[in-house]
Amino acid sequence: MLEDDPNPVALTEHHAASNARVLSGGRILFTASSLISPNNAFLLSGLDDPATPLELKQITHFGENELVNKNLDPGEEFWFTGAEKVQVHGFALKPKGWKEGKKKKYPAVFLIHGGPQGAWEDSWSTRWNPNGKFSVRNAV
């Protein structure tokens, strides 16, 4: 948030951001992960000067080399109408070996990802990852 502007500023518009820490000099340090990448540290700067464009810099690259050839699917977001006409969010992940335009039948699995205790997001998990039994530990 800029000093004279009460409107919030998004840390990122992709994946899942967490652990935000305000630093001096109009900077915020936070972590972000996705369905294909574990938590990494990012630095957002330029929040103290409206004339300066915001700059987002990735600081760490955990698991990057180990995950490059794992063919993890980043997923595609979609929405559908659920009970009582409520709009429900979902992710579609294509199975291993998926080829666009190939005439082959693939099984579909519909996994519910919602509360009341939490929700699955475009975030990494070593306990559960919809890309299959996978963690950085067994990637190396």
DSSP file (Angstrom, degrees, kcal/mol; ACC not computed):
  #  RESIDUE AA STRUCTURE BP1 BP2  ACC     N-H-->O    O-->H-N    N-H-->O    O-->H-N    TCO  KAPPA ALPHA  PHI   PSI    X-CA   Y-CA   Z-CA
    1    1 A M              0   0    0      0, 0.0     2,-0.1     0, 0.0    46,-0.0   0.000 360.0 360.0 360.0 129.1    0.0    0.0    0.0
    2    2 A L    >   -     0   0    0      5,-0.4     3,-1.3     3,-0.2    46,-0.2  -0.439 360.0-110.0 -73.3 151.1    1.4    3.4   -0.9
    3    3 A E  T 3  S+     0   0    0     44,-0.5    -1,-0.1     1,-0.3    45,-0.1   0.838 115.9  29.9 -52.3 -43.9    1.8    5.9    1.9
    4    4 A D  T 3  S+     0   0    0      1,-0.1    -1,-0.3     2,-0.0    -2,-0.0   0.382 109.0  79.5 -98.9   3.5   -1.0    8.2    0.7
    5    5 A D    <   -     0   0    0     -3,-1.3    -3,-0.2     1,-0.1    -1,-0.1  -0.945  57.5-165.6-116.9 115.5   -3.1    5.6   -1.1
    6    6 A P        +     0   0    0      0, 0.0    -1,-0.1     0, 0.0    -3,-0.1   0.515  57.9 107.5 -78.6  -2.4   -5.4    3.4    1.2
    7    7 A N  S    S-     0   0    0      1,-0.1    -5,-0.4    -5,-0.0    -2,-0.1  -0.561  74.1-116.0 -79.2 136.7   -6.0    0.8   -1.6
    8    8 A P        -     0   0    0      0, 0.0     2,-0.5     0, 0.0    -1,-0.1  -0.306  19.9-141.4 -68.1 154.2   -4.2   -2.5   -1.2
    9    9 A V        -     0   0    0     -2,-0.0     2,-0.2    38,-0.0     3,-0.0  -0.976  20.9-119.4-116.6 128.8   -1.6   -3.7   -3.7
   10   10 A A        -     0   0    0     -2,-0.5     3,-0.1     1,-0.2     0, 0.0  -0.451   9.3-149.2 -67.1 134.7   -1.5   -7.3   -4.7
   11   11 A L  S    S-     0   0    0      1,-0.3     2,-0.3    -2,-0.2    -1,-0.2   0.888  81.3 -15.8 -68.1 -38.7    1.7   -9.1   -3.9
   12   12 A T        -     0   0    0      3,-0.1    -1,-0.3     5,-0.0     5,-0.1  -0.974  49.1-144.4-159.0 155.8    1.2  -11.3   -6.9
   13   13 A E  S    S+     0   0    0     -2,-0.3     2,-0.3    -3,-0.1    -1,-0.0   0.304  84.2  60.7-107.2   7.5   -1.6  -12.2   -9.2
   14   14 A H  S    S-     0   0    0     20,-0.0    20,-0.0   108,-0.0     0, 0.0  -0.962  97.7  -8.0-133.6 150.1   -0.5  -15.8   -9.7
   15   15 A H  S    S-     0   0    0     -2,-0.3     2,-0.5     1,-0.1    19,-0.2  -0.151  96.9 -47.5  67.4-157.0    0.0  -18.8   -7.4
   16   16 A A  E     -A   33   0A   0     17,-2.4    17,-1.8   106,-0.5     2,-0.3  -0.957  49.9-164.1-122.4 118.0   -0.1  -18.6   -3.5
   17   17 A A  E     +A   32   0A   0     -2,-0.5     2,-0.3    15,-0.2    15,-0.2  -0.764  20.8 152.2 -99.1 144.5    1.7  -15.9   -1.6
   18   18 A S  E     +A   31   0A   0     13,-2.8    13,-2.7    -2,-0.3    -2,-0.0  -0.940  41.4  48.1-156.3 176.1    2.3  -16.1    2.2
   19   19 A N  E     -     0   0A   0     -2,-0.3     2,-0.1    11,-0.2    -1,-0.1   0.821  66.5-172.6  56.2  39.3    4.5  -15.1    5.0
   20   20 A A  E     -     0   0A   0     10,-0.1     2,-0.4    -3,-0.1    10,-0.2  -0.417   5.7-172.8 -67.3 134.6    4.6  -11.4    4.0
   21   21 A R  E     -A   29   0A   0      8,-2.8     8,-2.8    -2,-0.1     2,-0.4  -0.995  20.1-132.8-130.6 125.4    7.1   -9.2    6.0
   22   22 A V  E     -A   28   0A   0     -2,-0.4     2,-0.3     6,-0.2     6,-0.2  -0.634  28.0-171.7 -78.3 129.5    7.2   -5.4    5.7
   23   23 A L  E  >  -A   27   0A   0      4,-3.0     4,-1.0    -2,-0.4     3,-0.4  -0.726  29.6 -88.7-114.5 166.7   10.8   -4.2    5.3
   24   24 A S  T  4 S+     0   0    0     -2,-0.3     3,-0.2     1,-0.2    -1,-0.1  -0.239 103.5  44.3 -67.3 163.7   12.2   -0.6    5.4
   25   25 A G  T  4 S-     0   0    0      1,-0.2    21,-0.5    20,-0.1    23,-0.3   0.779 131.1 -64.7  73.2  28.0   12.5    1.3    2.1
   26   26 A G  T  4 S+     0   0    0     -3,-0.4    21,-2.3     1,-0.2    20,-0.5   0.881  98.8 135.3  66.3  39.0    9.0    0.5    0.8
   27   27 A R  E  <  -A   23   0A   0     -4,-1.0    -4,-3.0    -3,-0.2     2,-0.4  -0.886  39.2-162.5-122.7 151.8    9.7   -3.3    0.4
   28   28 A I  E     -AB  22  44A   0     16,-2.5    16,-2.9    -2,-0.3     2,-0.5  -0.999   6.8-156.5-131.7 130.2    7.9   -6.5    1.3
   29   29 A L  E     +AB  21  43A   0     -8,-2.8    -8,-2.8    -2,-0.4     2,-0.3  -0.902  28.7 153.5-102.6 132.0    9.5   -9.9    1.5
   30   30 A F  E     - B   0  42A   0     12,-2.3    12,-3.2    -2,-0.5     2,-0.3  -0.959  37.1-119.9-150.3 167.2    7.2  -12.9    1.0
   31   31 A T  E     -AB  18  41A   0    -13,-2.7   -13,-2.8    -2,-0.3     2,-0.3  -0.822  24.9-175.1-109.0 153.8    7.1  -16.5   -0.1
   32   32 A A  E     +AB  17  40A   0      8,-2.0     8,-1.8    -2,-0.3     2,-0.3  -0.994   3.8 176.4-146.1 145.6    5.1  -17.9   -3.0
   33   33 A S  E     -A   16   0A   0    -17,-1.8   -17,-2.4    -2,-0.3     2,-0.3  -0.876   6.5-165.0-138.9 172.2    4.6  -21.4   -4.3
   34   34 A S  E >   - B   0  37A   0      3,-2.5     3,-0.8    -2,-0.3    89,-0.3  -0.849  46.7 -84.2-146.0-178.9    2.5  -23.1   -7.1
   35   35 A L  T 3  S+     0   0    0     39,-0.3    96,-0.2    -2,-0.3    90,-0.1   0.686 131.1  36.0 -64.8 -16.6    1.4  -26.6   -8.1
   36   36 A I  T 3  S+     0   0    0      1,-0.2    -1,-0.2    38,-0.1    36,-0.1   0.324 117.2  49.6-119.6   6.5    4.8  -27.0   -9.8
   37   37 A S  E <  S-B   34   0A   0     -3,-0.8    -3,-2.5     3,-0.0    87,-0.3  -0.979  71.1-131.0-149.7 132.5    7.2  -25.1   -7.5
   38   38 A P  E     -     0   0A   0      0, 0.0    -6,-0.1     0, 0.0    24,-0.1  -0.165  58.1 -55.7 -71.0 175.3    7.8  -25.2   -3.7
   39   39 A N  E     +     0   0A   0     -6,-0.1     2,-0.3    -8,-0.1    -6,-0.2  -0.232  60.1 177.9 -54.9 134.0    8.0  -22.0   -1.7
   40   40 A N  E     -B   32   0A   0     -8,-1.8    -8,-2.0    -3,-0.1     2,-0.3  -0.948  30.0-108.7-132.9 156.6   10.5  -19.4   -2.8
   41   41 A A  E     -B   31   0A   0     -2,-0.3    18,-3.2   -10,-0.2    19,-1.3  -0.672  33.4-174.0 -90.1 139.9   11.3  -15.9   -1.5
   42   42 A F  E     -BC  30  58A   0    -12,-3.2   -12,-2.3    -2,-0.3     2,-0.5  -0.954  14.2-148.1-130.5 149.5   10.3  -12.8   -3.4
   43   43 A L  E     -BC  29  57A   0     14,-2.7    14,-2.4    -2,-0.3     2,-0.6  -0.980   7.3-165.5-121.9 120.5   11.0   -9.1   -2.8
   44   44 A L  E     +BC  28  56A   0    -16,-2.9   -16,-2.5    -2,-0.5     2,-0.3  -0.922  20.2 173.6-102.9 122.8    8.4   -6.5   -3.9
   45   45 A S  E     + C   0  55A   0     10,-2.7    10,-2.4    -2,-0.6   -18,-0.2  -0.835  43.4  61.8-128.8 166.7    9.9   -3.0   -3.9
   46   46 A G    >   +     0   0    0    -21,-0.5     3,-0.8   -20,-0.5     6,-0.2   0.544  60.2 125.1  96.5  11.5    8.9    0.5   -4.9
   47   47 A L  T 3   +     0   0    0    -21,-2.3   -44,-0.5     1,-0.2   -21,-0.2   0.632  67.0  59.0 -77.3 -12.9    6.0    0.8   -2.5
   48   48 A D  T 3  S+     0   0    0    -23,-0.3    -1,-0.2   -22,-0.3   -22,-0.1   0.517 103.3  51.6 -94.4  -4.5    7.2    4.0   -0.9
   49   49 A D    X   -     0   0    0     -3,-0.8     3,-1.8     3,-0.2    -1,-0.2  -0.916  61.0-161.0-137.7 108.5    7.3    6.1   -4.1
   50   50 A P  T 3  S+     0   0    0      0, 0.0    -1,-0.1     0, 0.0     4,-0.1   0.745  94.9  58.8 -59.9 -23.0    4.2    6.4   -6.4
   51   51 A A  T 3  S+     0   0    0      2,-0.1    -2,-0.0     0, 0.0    -5,-0.0   0.669  92.7  80.4 -79.7 -16.4    6.5    7.6   -9.2
   52   52 A T  S <  S-     0   0    0     -3,-1.8    -3,-0.2    -6,-0.2     2,-0.1  -0.777  85.6-122.2 -92.9 130.0    8.5    4.4   -9.1
   53   53 A P        -     0   0    0      0, 0.0     2,-0.1     0, 0.0    -2,-0.1  -0.416  35.0-102.1 -66.2 145.4    7.2    1.3  -10.8
   54   54 A L        -     0   0    0     -4,-0.1     2,-0.4    -2,-0.1    -8,-0.2  -0.423  37.1-155.5 -65.5 142.0    6.7   -1.7   -8.5
   55   55 A E  E     -C   45   0A   0    -10,-2.4   -10,-2.7    -2,-0.1     2,-0.5  -0.987   7.8-164.8-125.2 128.9    9.5   -4.3   -9.0
   56   56 A L  E     -C   44   0A   0     -2,-0.4     2,-0.4   -12,-0.2   -12,-0.2  -0.961  11.9-178.5-114.2 121.8    9.0   -8.0   -8.1
   57   57 A K  E     -C   43   0A   0    -14,-2.4   -14,-2.7    -2,-0.5     2,-0.5  -0.977  23.7-136.5-126.0 128.6   12.2  -10.0   -7.8
   58   58 A Q  E     -C   42   0A   0     -2,-0.4   -16,-0.3   -16,-0.2     3,-0.1  -0.712  21.3-178.1 -81.3 128.8   12.5  -13.7   -7.1
   59   59 A I        +     0   0    0    -18,-3.2     2,-0.3    -2,-0.5   -17,-0.2   0.838  61.7  37.5 -98.4 -40.5   15.3  -14.2   -4.6
   60   60 A T        -     0   0    0    -19,-1.3    -1,-0.1     2,-0.0   -20,-0.0  -0.765  53.0-164.3-113.6 160.9   15.5  -18.0   -4.1
   61   61 A H    >   -     0   0    0     -2,-0.3     3,-1.6   -21,-0.1     4,-0.4  -0.321  21.1-179.5-137.7  50.4   15.0  -20.9   -6.6
   62   62 A F  T 3  S-     0   0    0      1,-0.3    -2,-0.0   -23,-0.2    74,-0.0  -0.296  71.0  -2.1 -59.4 131.8   14.5  -23.9   -4.4
   63   63 A G  T 3> S+     0   0    0    -26,-0.1     4,-2.0     1,-0.1    -1,-0.3   0.403  91.5 127.3  73.7  -2.3   14.0  -27.2   -6.3
   64   64 A E  H <> S+     0   0    0     -3,-1.6     4,-0.8     1,-0.2     3,-0.2   0.918  75.7  40.1 -56.1 -50.7   14.2  -25.4   -9.7
   65   65 A N  H  4 S+     0   0    0     -4,-0.4     3,-0.4     1,-0.2     4,-0.3   0.875 116.1  51.2 -67.3 -37.2   16.9  -27.7  -11.2
   66   66 A E  H  4 S+     0   0    0      1,-0.2     3,-0.2     2,-0.1    -1,-0.2   0.772 113.5  44.2 -71.6 -26.2   15.4  -30.9   -9.7
   67   67 A L  H >< S+     0   0    0     -4,-2.0     3,-1.8    -3,-0.2     5,-0.4   0.552  83.3  96.9 -95.9  -8.8   11.9  -30.2  -11.0
   68   68 A V  T 3< S+     0   0    0     -4,-0.8     3,-0.3    -3,-0.4    -1,-0.2   0.807  93.4  32.8 -57.4 -36.9   12.8  -29.1  -14.6
   69   69 A N  T 3  S+     0   0    0     -4,-0.3    -1,-0.3    -3,-0.2    -2,-0.1   0.130  90.3  96.4-107.0  20.3   12.2  -32.6  -16.2
   70   70 A K  S <  S-     0   0    0     -3,-1.8    -1,-0.2     2,-0.0    -2,-0.1   0.529  81.0-136.3 -88.0  -5.9    9.4  -33.8  -14.0
   71   71 A N        -     0   0    0     -3,-0.3     2,-0.2    -4,-0.3    -3,-0.1   0.885  33.8-179.6  53.1  44.9    6.6  -32.7  -16.4
   72   72 A L        -     0   0    0     -5,-0.4    -1,-0.2   -36,-0.1   -36,-0.1  -0.542  25.4-127.0 -75.2 141.7    4.5  -31.3  -13.7
   73   73 A D        -     0   0    0     -2,-0.2     3,-0.1     1,-0.1    -1,-0.1  -0.796   7.3-153.1 -93.1 124.1    1.2  -29.8  -14.8
   74   74 A P        -     0   0    0      0, 0.0   -39,-0.3     0, 0.0    -1,-0.1   0.645  41.8-132.4 -70.7 -12.2    0.6  -26.2  -13.7
   75   75 A G        -     0   0    0    -40,-0.1     2,-0.4    16,-0.1    18,-0.2   0.164   6.5-108.5  80.1 158.0   -3.2  -26.8  -13.9
   76   76 A E  E     -D   92   0B   0     16,-1.9    16,-2.6    -3,-0.1     2,-0.2  -0.995  26.8-128.6-125.6 130.2   -5.9  -24.7  -15.5
   77   77 A E  E     +D   91   0B   0     -2,-0.4     2,-0.3    14,-0.2    14,-0.2  -0.501  33.5 169.4 -75.6 145.1   -8.4  -22.8  -13.4
   78   78 A F  E     -D   90   0B   0     12,-2.3    12,-2.6    -2,-0.2     2,-0.4  -0.978  21.8-143.9-149.1 162.0  -12.1  -23.2  -14.2
   79   79 A W  E     +D   89   0B   0     -2,-0.3     2,-0.3    10,-0.2    10,-0.2  -0.952  17.8 176.2-126.0 146.4  -15.4  -22.3  -12.7
   80   80 A F  E     -D   88   0B   0      8,-2.2     8,-3.5    -2,-0.4     2,-0.6  -0.963  36.2 -99.9-144.6 163.0  -18.7  -24.2  -12.7
   81   81 A T  E     -D   87   0B   0     -2,-0.3     6,-0.2     6,-0.2     3,-0.1  -0.745  44.8-179.8 -88.8 123.0  -22.1  -23.8  -11.2
   82   82 A G    >   -     0   0    0      4,-3.7     3,-1.3    -2,-0.6     4,-0.1  -0.079  42.6 -28.6-102.0-157.4  -22.6  -25.9   -8.0
   83   83 A A  G >  S+     0   0    0      1,-0.3     3,-1.8     2,-0.2    -1,-0.3  -0.229 130.1  11.9 -58.5 144.7  -25.4  -26.4   -5.6
   84   84 A E  G 3  S-     0   0    0      1,-0.3    -1,-0.3    -3,-0.1    -2,-0.1   0.781 129.5 -72.4  54.2  30.5  -27.9  -23.5   -5.2
   85   85 A K  G <  S+     0   0    0     -3,-1.3     2,-0.3     1,-0.2    -1,-0.3   0.723  86.8 157.4  61.1  25.4  -26.3  -21.9   -8.3
   86   86 A V    <   -     0   0    0     -3,-1.8    -4,-3.7    -4,-0.1     2,-0.4  -0.651  46.2-118.8 -80.1 134.8  -23.1  -21.0   -6.4
   87   87 A Q  E     -D   81   0B   0     -2,-0.3     2,-0.4    -6,-0.2    -6,-0.2  -0.631  32.5-161.0 -75.7 126.4  -20.0  -20.5   -8.6
   88   88 A V  E     -D   80   0B   0     -8,-3.5    -8,-2.2    -2,-0.4     2,-0.3  -0.905   7.3-138.9-115.4 137.1  -17.4  -23.1   -7.6
   89   89 A H  E     +D   79   0B   0     -2,-0.4     2,-0.3   -10,-0.2   -10,-0.2  -0.685  28.0 166.1 -94.5 145.4  -13.6  -22.8   -8.5
   90   90 A G  E     -D   78   0B   0    -12,-2.6   -12,-2.3    -2,-0.3     2,-0.4  -0.959  29.7-131.6-149.7 169.0  -11.5  -25.7   -9.6
   91   91 A F  E     -D   77   0B   0     -2,-0.3     2,-0.5   -14,-0.2   -14,-0.2  -0.985  14.6-154.0-121.9 135.7   -8.2  -26.7  -11.2
   92   92 A A  E     -D   76   0B   0    -16,-2.6   -16,-1.9    -2,-0.4     2,-0.5  -0.956  12.0-171.0-108.8 124.6   -7.9  -29.2  -14.1
   93   93 A L        -     0   0    0     -2,-0.5    -2,-0.0   -18,-0.2   -20,-0.0  -0.960  18.4-132.8-115.7 132.6   -4.6  -31.0  -14.4
   94   94 A K        -     0   0    0     -2,-0.5   -21,-0.1     1,-0.1     3,-0.1  -0.591  28.3-110.6 -82.9 144.1   -3.8  -33.1  -17.4
   95   95 A P    >   -     0   0    0      0, 0.0     3,-1.8     0, 0.0    -1,-0.1  -0.233  43.8 -79.1 -71.4 162.0   -2.5  -36.6  -16.8
   96   96 A K  T 3  S+     0   0    0      1,-0.3   -24,-0.0    35,-0.1   -25,-0.0  -0.321 120.0  26.7 -56.4 139.2    1.1  -37.7  -17.6
   97   97 A G  T 3  S+     0   0    0      1,-0.3    -1,-0.3    -3,-0.1     2,-0.1   0.462  82.7 159.2  85.1   1.4    1.5  -38.3  -21.3
   98   98 A W    <   -     0   0    0     -3,-1.8     2,-0.5    -4,-0.1    -1,-0.3  -0.355  19.8-168.7 -60.0 131.7   -1.3  -36.0  -22.3
   99   99 A K    >   -     0   0    0      3,-0.1     3,-1.9    -2,-0.1     5,-0.1  -0.989  25.1-118.6-125.7 121.4   -1.0  -34.9  -25.9
  100  100 A E  T 3  S+     0   0    0     -2,-0.5     3,-0.1     1,-0.3    -2,-0.0  -0.342  98.3  10.5 -58.0 130.5   -3.2  -32.0  -27.2
  101  101 A G  T 3  S+     0   0    0      1,-0.3     2,-0.3     3,-0.1    -1,-0.3   0.329  91.3 137.0  83.4  -7.4   -5.5  -33.2  -30.0
  102  102 A K    <   -     0   0    0     -3,-1.9     2,-1.6     1,-0.1    -1,-0.3  -0.574  57.7-129.2 -76.0 131.9   -4.7  -36.9  -29.5
  103  103 A K        +     0   0    0     -2,-0.3     2,-0.3    -3,-0.1    -1,-0.1  -0.623  61.9 123.8 -83.2  85.6   -7.8  -39.1  -29.7
  104  104 A K        -     0   0    0     -2,-1.6     2,-0.4    -5,-0.1    -5,-0.1  -0.996  58.7-123.3-144.2 144.3   -7.4  -41.0  -26.5
  105  105 A K        -     0   0    0     -2,-0.3    -2,-0.0     0, 0.0     0, 0.0  -0.757  27.5-171.0 -90.6 133.9   -9.6  -41.5  -23.5
  106  106 A Y        -     0   0    0     -2,-0.4     2,-0.1   -11,-0.0    -2,-0.0  -0.932  26.3-110.6-119.9 145.8   -8.2  -40.5  -20.1
  107  107 A P        -     0   0    0      0, 0.0     2,-0.4     0, 0.0     0, 0.0  -0.424  29.8-142.9 -70.8 152.3   -9.7  -41.2  -16.7
  108  108 A A        -     0   0    0     -2,-0.1     2,-0.4     2,-0.0     0, 0.0  -0.946  11.7-166.4-117.6 140.0  -11.0  -38.2  -14.8
  109  109 A V        -     0   0    0     -2,-0.4     2,-0.7     2,-0.0     0, 0.0  -0.994   6.8-156.8-124.5 129.5  -10.8  -37.8  -11.0
  110  110 A F        -     0   0    0     -2,-0.4     2,-0.5     2,-0.0    -2,-0.0  -0.905  13.2-173.8-109.4 106.4  -12.8  -35.1   -9.3
  111  111 A L        -     0   0    0     -2,-0.7     2,-0.3     2,-0.0    -2,-0.0  -0.883  21.9-131.5-103.9 125.5  -11.3  -34.1   -6.0
  112  112 A I        -     0   0    0     -2,-0.5     2,-0.4     1,-0.1   -22,-0.1  -0.587  22.9-173.4 -75.6 130.1  -13.2  -31.8   -3.8
  113  113 A H        +     0   0    0     -2,-0.3     2,-0.3   -24,-0.2     7,-0.2  -0.675  37.9  97.0-127.2  78.9  -10.9  -28.9   -2.5
  114  114 A G        -     0   0    0     -2,-0.4     3,-0.3     1,-0.2     5,-0.1  -0.919  46.4 -99.6-154.3-179.5  -12.7  -26.8    0.0
  115  115 A G        +     0   0    0     -2,-0.3    -1,-0.2     1,-0.3     4,-0.0   0.281  62.1 137.4 -65.2-168.7  -13.5  -26.0    3.6
  116  116 A P  S    S+     0   0    0      0, 0.0    -1,-0.3     0, 0.0     3,-0.1  -0.970 122.8  28.7 -84.3 -10.9  -14.5  -25.7    6.1
  117  117 A Q  S    S-     0   0    0     -3,-0.3     2,-0.3     1,-0.2    -2,-0.2   0.692 128.8 -53.8 -84.6 -16.9  -10.9  -26.3    7.3
  118  118 A G        -     0   0    0     -4,-0.1     2,-0.3     2,-0.0    -1,-0.2  -0.981  50.5-109.4 167.9-172.1   -9.1  -25.0    4.2
  119  119 A A        -     0   0    0     -2,-0.3     2,-0.4    -5,-0.1    -5,-0.2  -0.988  25.3-110.3-146.4 152.5   -8.8  -25.1    0.5
  120  120 A W        +     0   0    0     -2,-0.3     2,-0.2    -7,-0.2    -7,-0.1  -0.682  43.0 179.3 -79.8 139.6   -6.4  -26.3   -2.1
  121  121 A E        -     0   0    0     -2,-0.4     2,-2.6     2,-0.1  -105,-0.1  -0.691  50.4 -75.1-126.7-179.1   -4.8  -23.5   -4.0
  122  122 A D  S    S+     0   0    0     -2,-0.2  -106,-0.5  -107,-0.2     2,-0.3  -0.520  96.0 117.4 -76.5  72.4   -2.2  -23.1   -6.7
  123  123 A S        -     0   0    0     -2,-2.6     2,-0.2   -89,-0.3   -89,-0.1  -0.948  67.8-103.6-143.7 159.3    0.4  -23.9   -4.1
  124  124 A W        +     0   0    0    -87,-0.3     2,-0.3    -2,-0.3   -89,-0.1  -0.549  32.7 179.5 -84.8 145.5    3.0  -26.6   -3.3
  125  125 A S        -     0   0    0     -2,-0.2    -2,-0.0   -90,-0.1   -91,-0.0  -0.970  25.5-164.2-146.0 132.8    2.5  -29.3   -0.8
  126  126 A T  S    S+     0   0    0     -2,-0.3     3,-0.2     1,-0.1    -1,-0.1   0.607  98.3  51.4 -86.8 -12.5    4.8  -32.1    0.3
  127  127 A R  S    S+     0   0    0      1,-0.3     2,-0.4     6,-0.0    -1,-0.1   0.862 127.3   9.7 -86.1 -42.1    1.9  -33.8    2.0
  128  128 A W        +     0   0    0      5,-0.0    -1,-0.3     3,-0.0     5,-0.1  -0.972  63.2 167.9-144.0 124.3   -0.5  -33.7   -1.0
  129  129 A N    >   -     0   0    0     -2,-0.4     3,-2.0     3,-0.2     5,-0.1  -0.973  29.5-145.6-136.6 121.5    0.3  -32.7   -4.6
  130  130 A P  T 3  S+     0   0    0      0, 0.0     3,-0.1     0, 0.0   -37,-0.1   0.609  94.7  75.4 -65.7  -8.6   -2.3  -33.3   -7.3
  131  131 A N  T 3  S-     0   0    0      1,-0.3     2,-0.2   -96,-0.2   -35,-0.1   0.443 115.9 -94.1 -77.7   1.3    0.6  -34.0   -9.8
  132  132 A G  S <  S-     0   0    0     -3,-2.0     2,-1.2     2,-0.1    -1,-0.3  -0.607  71.2 -24.2 116.5-177.0    1.0  -37.3   -8.0
  133  133 A K  S    S+     0   0    0     -2,-0.2     2,-0.3    -3,-0.1    -7,-0.1  -0.557  91.5 135.0 -70.8  99.8    3.2  -38.7   -5.2
  134  134 A F        +     0   0    0     -2,-1.2     2,-0.3    -5,-0.1    -2,-0.1  -0.996  24.5 160.4-153.1 139.0    5.9  -36.1   -5.5
  135  135 A S    >   -     0   0    0     -2,-0.3     3,-0.6     1,-0.1     4,-0.4  -0.963  51.1-106.8-149.2 164.7    8.0  -33.9   -3.3
  136  136 A V  G >> S+     0   0    0     -2,-0.3     3,-1.2     1,-0.2     4,-0.9   0.843 115.6  67.0 -60.6 -32.1   11.3  -32.1   -3.7
  137  137 A R  G 34 S+     0   0    0      1,-0.3     3,-0.4     2,-0.2    -1,-0.2   0.890 107.7  36.1 -58.1 -40.9   12.8  -34.8   -1.4
  138  138 A N  G <4 S+     0   0    0     -3,-0.6    -1,-0.3     1,-0.2    -2,-0.2   0.347 102.5  76.5 -96.6  10.2   12.4  -37.5   -4.0
  139  139 A A  T <4        0   0    0     -3,-1.2    -1,-0.2    -4,-0.4    -2,-0.2   0.745 360.0 360.0 -84.2 -25.2   13.1  -35.3   -7.0
  140  140 A V     <        0   0    0     -4,-0.9    -1,-0.2    -3,-0.4    -2,-0.1   0.448 360.0 360.0 -93.8 360.0   16.9  -35.3   -6.3
